[in-house]
């Protein structure tokens, strides 16, 4: 068997996943915190003010990483949900459900920071702009997945229903991403490119790259911890859990 597939199957085992999550969640969160501190220091104290927007542009260093994470997490949630439904891999279902609250937080940060940034730029806290509206829909979809998962008493049935909703809802992600291209919108076009030249000066770009990496590591550490808790809740009476952690009250 291919080594990657073998690793995937082994890590998908509840006891192996518990060990994997315990081992890697803390280092991911610690490294994320260090990078966040470095990135915020650069964004607030090192990078010069924008010649048009002044210091208000610095909200970009929170807004952009959060916006990218909101879309990325929903895609990951949908992929994990598809794996869970097709191949019946329980850990994929738990990873999808553990991703939903994290994605909802990043989406809320995106909307709040966008409103704060929009007030001095557009003169209003909110406008029903296609990009803003589709991002708000993304938040509602995250909340719907969370609500559906917690509304059904049978955990496996709840997981399957919520995974299906995530798969259906992922069609909104390209709408969020391409809204500024498909429609006339107040929201500015693409300024930062991961591939190819960016419109942003390199002296202002490095803190953003650091914070983008930091948010991804934060997601990895957070989702591993949340999925580990969900895994232990469902496996608490299994032999491996009793041997590792003892009888739970």
TORSE-559309 format. One record per residue (C-alpha): residue in one letter; x, y, z; residue number from 0. Coordinates in steps of 0.1 Angstrom, whole numbers, plus 5000, padded with zeros to 4 digits. Example, Ala and Ser with C-alpha at 12.3 -4.5 7.8 and 13.67 -1.06 7.14 Angstrom:
<sites>
+----+------+------+------+-----+
| aa |    X |    Y |    Z |   i |
+----+------+------+------+-----+
|  A | 5123 | 4955 | 5078 |   0 |
|  S | 5137 | 4989 | 5071 |   1 |
+----+------+------+------+-----+
</sites>
This chain:
<sites>
+----+------+------+------+-----+
| aa |    X |    Y |    Z |   i |
+----+------+------+------+-----+
|  X | 5000 | 5000 | 5000 |   0 |
|  X | 5012 | 5035 | 4992 |   1 |
|  X | 5029 | 5050 | 5023 |   2 |
|  X | 5006 | 5081 | 5023 |   3 |
|  X | 4975 | 5060 | 5022 |   4 |
|  X | 4988 | 5037 | 5049 |   5 |
|  X | 4996 | 5067 | 5071 |   6 |
|  X | 4961 | 5081 | 5064 |   7 |
|  X | 4944 | 5048 | 5073 |   8 |
|  X | 4965 | 5044 | 5105 |   9 |
|  X | 4960 | 5080 | 5117 |  10 |
|  X | 4922 | 5076 | 5110 |  11 |
|  X | 4921 | 5050 | 5138 |  12 |
|  X | 4907 | 5066 | 5170 |  13 |
|  X | 4935 | 5056 | 5193 |  14 |
|  X | 4962 | 5066 | 5168 |  15 |
|  X | 4945 | 5099 | 5161 |  16 |
|  X | 4944 | 5106 | 5198 |  17 |
|  X | 4981 | 5101 | 5200 |  18 |
|  X | 4987 | 5122 | 5168 |  19 |
|  X | 4966 | 5151 | 5180 |  20 |
|  X | 4982 | 5151 | 5215 |  21 |
|  X | 5016 | 5152 | 5200 |  22 |
|  X | 5011 | 5179 | 5174 |  23 |
|  X | 4984 | 5203 | 5187 |  24 |
|  X | 5005 | 5220 | 5213 |  25 |
|  X | 5036 | 5227 | 5191 |  26 |
|  X | 5013 | 5241 | 5164 |  27 |
|  X | 4996 | 5265 | 5188 |  28 |
|  X | 5029 | 5276 | 5203 |  29 |
|  X | 5045 | 5283 | 5169 |  30 |
|  X | 5013 | 5300 | 5158 |  31 |
|  X | 5014 | 5323 | 5189 |  32 |
|  X | 5051 | 5332 | 5182 |  33 |
|  X | 5044 | 5340 | 5146 |  34 |
|  X | 5014 | 5360 | 5155 |  35 |
|  X | 5034 | 5381 | 5178 |  36 |
|  X | 5061 | 5387 | 5152 |  37 |
|  X | 5035 | 5395 | 5125 |  38 |
|  X | 5015 | 5419 | 5146 |  39 |
|  X | 5047 | 5436 | 5157 |  40 |
|  X | 5056 | 5441 | 5121 |  41 |
|  X | 5021 | 5452 | 5111 |  42 |
|  X | 5017 | 5477 | 5139 |  43 |
|  X | 5052 | 5491 | 5145 |  44 |
|  X | 5074 | 5484 | 5115 |  45 |
|  X | 5053 | 5488 | 5084 |  46 |
|  X | 5049 | 5524 | 5073 |  47 |
|  X | 5014 | 5540 | 5070 |  48 |
|  X | 4997 | 5537 | 5036 |  49 |
|  X | 4999 | 5569 | 5015 |  50 |
|  X | 4961 | 5569 | 5009 |  51 |
|  X | 4945 | 5552 | 5039 |  52 |
|  X | 4970 | 5561 | 5066 |  53 |
|  X | 4971 | 5538 | 5096 |  54 |
|  X | 4936 | 5525 | 5090 |  55 |
|  X | 4949 | 5501 | 5064 |  56 |
|  X | 4966 | 5481 | 5092 |  57 |
|  X | 4933 | 5463 | 5098 |  58 |
|  X | 4943 | 5445 | 5066 |  59 |
|  X | 4967 | 5423 | 5086 |  60 |
|  X | 4938 | 5409 | 5105 |  61 |
|  X | 4911 | 5410 | 5079 |  62 |
|  X | 4929 | 5393 | 5050 |  63 |
|  X | 4943 | 5362 | 5069 |  64 |
|  X | 4909 | 5358 | 5086 |  65 |
|  X | 4891 | 5360 | 5053 |  66 |
|  X | 4914 | 5334 | 5036 |  67 |
|  X | 4910 | 5311 | 5066 |  68 |
|  X | 4872 | 5314 | 5066 |  69 |
|  X | 4871 | 5301 | 5030 |  70 |
|  X | 4899 | 5275 | 5034 |  71 |
|  X | 4883 | 5260 | 5065 |  72 |
|  X | 4849 | 5256 | 5048 |  73 |
|  X | 4866 | 5238 | 5019 |  74 |
|  X | 4885 | 5215 | 5043 |  75 |
|  X | 4852 | 5209 | 5062 |  76 |
|  X | 4835 | 5199 | 5030 |  77 |
|  X | 4863 | 5176 | 5019 |  78 |
|  X | 4865 | 5159 | 5053 |  79 |
|  X | 4827 | 5156 | 5052 |  80 |
|  X | 4828 | 5139 | 5018 |  81 |
|  X | 4855 | 5115 | 5030 |  82 |
|  X | 4834 | 5107 | 5061 |  83 |
|  X | 4803 | 5100 | 5040 |  84 |
|  X | 4820 | 5080 | 5012 |  85 |
|  X | 4846 | 5060 | 5031 |  86 |
|  X | 4829 | 5061 | 5066 |  87 |
|  X | 4861 | 5074 | 5082 |  88 |
|  X | 4849 | 5086 | 5116 |  89 |
|  X | 4879 | 5108 | 5123 |  90 |
|  X | 4872 | 5128 | 5091 |  91 |
|  X | 4837 | 5134 | 5104 |  92 |
|  X | 4851 | 5146 | 5137 |  93 |
|  X | 4876 | 5169 | 5120 |  94 |
|  X | 4848 | 5184 | 5099 |  95 |
|  X | 4827 | 5191 | 5129 |  96 |
|  X | 4857 | 5204 | 5149 |  97 |
|  X | 4864 | 5228 | 5120 |  98 |
|  X | 4830 | 5244 | 5120 |  99 |
|  X | 4833 | 5266 | 5152 | 100 |
|  X | 4868 | 5277 | 5143 | 101 |
|  X | 4857 | 5286 | 5108 | 102 |
|  X | 4827 | 5306 | 5123 | 103 |
|  X | 4851 | 5326 | 5145 | 104 |
|  X | 4874 | 5334 | 5115 | 105 |
|  X | 4844 | 5344 | 5094 | 106 |
|  X | 4830 | 5367 | 5122 | 107 |
|  X | 4865 | 5383 | 5126 | 108 |
|  X | 4865 | 5389 | 5088 | 109 |
|  X | 4831 | 5406 | 5089 | 110 |
|  X | 4839 | 5427 | 5120 | 111 |
|  X | 4873 | 5438 | 5108 | 112 |
|  X | 4858 | 5445 | 5073 | 113 |
|  X | 4832 | 5468 | 5089 | 114 |
|  X | 4859 | 5486 | 5110 | 115 |
|  X | 4880 | 5490 | 5078 | 116 |
|  X | 4849 | 5500 | 5057 | 117 |
|  X | 4838 | 5529 | 5080 | 118 |
|  X | 4867 | 5553 | 5072 | 119 |
|  X | 4871 | 5539 | 5036 | 120 |
|  X | 4835 | 5538 | 5024 | 121 |
|  X | 4818 | 5560 | 5051 | 122 |
|  X | 4796 | 5532 | 5063 | 123 |
|  X | 4798 | 5501 | 5086 | 124 |
|  X | 4779 | 5479 | 5063 | 125 |
|  X | 4767 | 5477 | 5027 | 126 |
|  X | 4750 | 5448 | 5009 | 127 |
|  X | 4780 | 5444 | 4987 | 128 |
|  X | 4783 | 5410 | 4969 | 129 |
|  X | 4816 | 5401 | 4987 | 130 |
|  X | 4802 | 5411 | 5021 | 131 |
|  X | 4769 | 5395 | 5016 | 132 |
|  X | 4784 | 5362 | 5005 | 133 |
|  X | 4808 | 5362 | 5034 | 134 |
|  X | 4778 | 5367 | 5057 | 135 |
|  X | 4761 | 5337 | 5041 | 136 |
|  X | 4793 | 5318 | 5048 | 137 |
|  X | 4789 | 5326 | 5085 | 138 |
|  X | 4753 | 5314 | 5085 | 139 |
|  X | 4764 | 5282 | 5068 | 140 |
|  X | 4790 | 5276 | 5095 | 141 |
|  X | 4764 | 5282 | 5122 | 142 |
|  X | 4739 | 5259 | 5104 | 143 |
|  X | 4764 | 5231 | 5104 | 144 |
|  X | 4771 | 5236 | 5141 | 145 |
|  X | 4734 | 5238 | 5149 | 146 |
|  X | 4724 | 5208 | 5129 | 147 |
|  X | 4752 | 5187 | 5145 | 148 |
|  X | 4740 | 5196 | 5180 | 149 |
|  X | 4703 | 5193 | 5172 | 150 |
|  X | 4703 | 5156 | 5165 | 151 |
|  X | 4708 | 5133 | 5195 | 152 |
|  X | 4723 | 5104 | 5175 | 153 |
|  X | 4759 | 5114 | 5171 | 154 |
|  X | 4766 | 5095 | 5139 | 155 |
|  X | 4733 | 5106 | 5123 | 156 |
|  X | 4741 | 5142 | 5133 | 157 |
|  X | 4776 | 5140 | 5118 | 158 |
|  X | 4763 | 5126 | 5085 | 159 |
|  X | 4736 | 5153 | 5082 | 160 |
|  X | 4761 | 5181 | 5091 | 161 |
|  X | 4787 | 5168 | 5067 | 162 |
|  X | 4761 | 5167 | 5039 | 163 |
|  X | 4752 | 5204 | 5046 | 164 |
|  X | 4789 | 5213 | 5045 | 165 |
|  X | 4792 | 5197 | 5011 | 166 |
|  X | 4762 | 5215 | 4998 | 167 |
|  X | 4773 | 5248 | 5013 | 168 |
|  X | 4808 | 5247 | 4998 | 169 |
|  X | 4793 | 5262 | 4965 | 170 |
|  X | 4793 | 5295 | 4983 | 171 |
|  X | 4831 | 5296 | 4987 | 172 |
|  X | 4838 | 5304 | 4950 | 173 |
|  X | 4811 | 5330 | 4951 | 174 |
|  X | 4829 | 5347 | 4980 | 175 |
|  X | 4862 | 5345 | 4963 | 176 |
|  X | 4852 | 5357 | 4928 | 177 |
|  X | 4825 | 5382 | 4939 | 178 |
|  X | 4848 | 5412 | 4931 | 179 |
|  X | 4854 | 5398 | 4896 | 180 |
|  X | 4819 | 5387 | 4887 | 181 |
|  X | 4800 | 5419 | 4899 | 182 |
|  X | 4805 | 5456 | 4903 | 183 |
|  X | 4814 | 5460 | 4939 | 184 |
|  X | 4827 | 5485 | 4964 | 185 |
|  X | 4851 | 5460 | 4977 | 186 |
|  X | 4886 | 5465 | 4963 | 187 |
|  X | 4900 | 5439 | 4939 | 188 |
|  X | 4927 | 5414 | 4945 | 189 |
|  X | 4957 | 5432 | 4960 | 190 |
|  X | 4978 | 5403 | 4973 | 191 |
|  X | 4987 | 5373 | 4951 | 192 |
|  X | 5002 | 5341 | 4965 | 193 |
|  X | 5014 | 5334 | 4930 | 194 |
|  X | 5027 | 5362 | 4908 | 195 |
|  X | 5034 | 5399 | 4917 | 196 |
|  X | 5013 | 5416 | 4943 | 197 |
|  X | 5001 | 5452 | 4942 | 198 |
|  X | 5013 | 5456 | 4978 | 199 |
|  X | 5049 | 5468 | 4984 | 200 |
|  X | 5072 | 5441 | 4996 | 201 |
|  X | 5081 | 5462 | 5027 | 202 |
|  X | 5044 | 5459 | 5038 | 203 |
|  X | 5039 | 5423 | 5026 | 204 |
|  X | 5061 | 5403 | 5050 | 205 |
|  X | 5040 | 5407 | 5082 | 206 |
|  X | 5010 | 5396 | 5062 | 207 |
|  X | 5028 | 5364 | 5051 | 208 |
|  X | 5038 | 5357 | 5087 | 209 |
|  X | 5002 | 5362 | 5099 | 210 |
|  X | 4988 | 5340 | 5071 | 211 |
|  X | 5011 | 5311 | 5082 | 212 |
|  X | 5003 | 5318 | 5119 | 213 |
|  X | 4966 | 5315 | 5113 | 214 |
|  X | 4970 | 5282 | 5095 | 215 |
|  X | 4991 | 5268 | 5123 | 216 |
|  X | 4965 | 5281 | 5148 | 217 |
|  X | 4938 | 5262 | 5129 | 218 |
|  X | 4958 | 5230 | 5128 | 219 |
|  X | 4964 | 5231 | 5166 | 220 |
|  X | 4928 | 5241 | 5174 | 221 |
|  X | 4912 | 5216 | 5151 | 222 |
|  X | 4933 | 5188 | 5165 | 223 |
|  X | 4924 | 5196 | 5201 | 224 |
|  X | 4887 | 5200 | 5193 | 225 |
|  X | 4886 | 5167 | 5173 | 226 |
|  X | 4905 | 5149 | 5200 | 227 |
|  X | 4879 | 5159 | 5226 | 228 |
|  X | 4851 | 5148 | 5203 | 229 |
|  X | 4869 | 5115 | 5197 | 230 |
|  X | 4874 | 5109 | 5234 | 231 |
|  X | 4837 | 5117 | 5241 | 232 |
|  X | 4826 | 5091 | 5216 | 233 |
|  X | 4853 | 5065 | 5225 | 234 |
|  X | 4852 | 5069 | 5263 | 235 |
|  X | 4839 | 5034 | 5269 | 236 |
|  X | 4863 | 5017 | 5244 | 237 |
|  X | 4891 | 4995 | 5257 | 238 |
|  X | 4919 | 5017 | 5243 | 239 |
|  X | 4904 | 5048 | 5260 | 240 |
|  X | 4899 | 5030 | 5293 | 241 |
|  X | 4935 | 5017 | 5292 | 242 |
|  X | 4949 | 5051 | 5284 | 243 |
|  X | 4928 | 5074 | 5305 | 244 |
|  X | 4910 | 5051 | 5330 | 245 |
|  X | 4873 | 5050 | 5339 | 246 |
|  X | 4856 | 5084 | 5333 | 247 |
|  X | 4828 | 5095 | 5356 | 248 |
+----+------+------+------+-----+
</sites>
